[in-house]
Amino acid sequence: MTQITVITRSGEPQTVETPANYTVMESIRDAGIDELLALCGGSCSCATCHVYVDPDFLDKIAGYGDDENDLLDGSDYRQPNSRLSCQIKISPALDGMTVTIAPEE
């Protein structure tokens, strides 16, 4: 199991254990953190699973796809470390990663 830390919008950290091949979005959802809406269920069509990834882990996840990049471009809260959590696959290399749930649009 891989452990990631999720920082909620109120700043509270929550450690989540998750199996490989889940997405960060699925891990957050299954942990019962309801701040992450993920309205499209992970089909990369809504950007309601926007998170900020710990910059130390950005090189350990796959790059942006065109759809993800376009959706993030529409966010007022996009930062250099912004990602859609539905597009980040959990792997052992992500053990110890922190993600922060972005503000709601």
Secondary structure, 3 states (H helix, E strand, C coil): CEEEEEECCCCCEEEEEECCCCEHHHHHHHCCCCCCCCCCCCCCCCCCCEEEECHHHHHHCCCCCHHHHHHHHCCCCCCCCEEEHHHCECCHHHCCEEEEECCCC
